[in-house]
Amino acid sequence: MICLTLGPTPARGVSDRVAYFHRSAMTEIGKSKQIFGAPQYQQKSLSSAC
């Protein structure tokens, strides 16, 4: 299943893997724990985007 959301909160609870897009470009993809716990892309903290 693919779930598209404008905020990270819904994705955090239901996703095994996450792709993060910034300005129409995929900037990071990986396991949810890694993306939300220690993101590599530093444009904006995913936890503060809520």
N, C-alpha and C positions, 0 to 999 in steps of 0.2 A: 504494500500500500504506500502511496505517496501522499504526503500531507504538506500543503503549502500554508504558511502563516506569516503574518507581518511582524509578529513578536516571538521571542524565543520561549516564553512560558509554556504554551501548549505543546511544543515540540519536545521539551525537556522530559515531560512525563510519559510520552507514548513512543518515543523513537529509540531505536537501537543505533542508528547512524544518522548523521546530520550533515547537510551541505549548507554552508553559510555564504550568502551572496551580498556583495556591496557594490552598488551602482551597476547592477546588471552583470557583474562578473563573479564567478565562483571563486572565493578567496580561500576557502578551507573546507575540507571534507574529512570525516572520520567518525569514530565512535562517540556517542553522546557524552559519555563521561569525560573523554579527552577534550572535546570541543567546549563543553561548559565548564570543566574544571581547570584546564590549562590551555586556553586558545593560543594558537600561534599567530593569528592575525590580530594586530594591536590597534586597528583603527578605532574600535569602540568595544568596550567590554560587553560581552554577551549578557552578563547578569544585570548590567545597568541599562540595557536596552528595553527592559520591561516597563 
